[in-house]
């Protein structure tokens, strides 16, 4: 019987989603300030989301995905099998 992979911790999920959003933002040439302005939050908060320090609410996650032009399903796909 194959071993069941360990479930990622919330902290690990925050970090992975944040890094993926950061890569998408940088690929578009956007700054944290630009994304923060689009969402009505500070660039510092964007940094905390991208580093995984803070957990994004679902509305913020969706808004960040829109701001960096990435489908939420692409970021969440690996977690759909847990």
N, C-alpha and C positions, 0 to 999 in steps of 0.2 A: 504494500500500500504506500503510495507516495506521501511524503511529508507535507503537511499543510503549512503554507507560508505564514509566518507570524503577521498578525494584523498590525498595521502601522499605528503609531500613537498619534493623538491629535497634533502634537507638536511637530511630528515628522510630516504629517499632511500639510500643516500650515507652511512649513519650510519649503516643501516641494511645490505647492501651488504658488507661493510667493516668488520662488526662483523662476518658474515658468512664465509668470506674468511679467517679471522683470526682463526676461529675455525678449518677450514679445514687445514690451515697451521700447527697449533699446533698439530692436530691429526696425522699429518705426522712426527712430531718432527723436523720441519724446523724452522730456525730462520728468522727474518726479513732480516738479512744480506744475508742469503742463497737465499732467494727469490729475493731480490734486485739484487744480483749478476747475477742471472739467467735472469733477465729482463733488466739489464744494468742501474739500477737506485739505489739510495742510500737506506739504511735501514730506514733513516728518512722519506723518501718519502713513503715507504711501511707503516710505522706507521701512516702517515697522511691519506693514503687511508683507512687503517683499522679502524681508529677512525672516519672517515667520514668528517674530516677537509677539505680534498681536493677531488675534483671530478675526477674519473678515466675517461680517454678517452676510447672509445670502444676497440681500440687495446690493451691498457694496461689492461683493464678488462679481455679480452680474454686471454692475456698472463698470468695474475695472475691465472685465472681459470686453465690453463694448468699446471702452476707451482705447484698448490696445488691439482691437479687431481680431479677437480670437473667440472661437465658440467654446462655451463652458463645457460642453460634452467632450471636447478634445482634452481638456485638462482633467476631467473627472473620470475618463474612460477606465483607467487602471483600477479605480476604486469600485467600479460597478460589479466586479467579480469577487468582492470580499464577502 
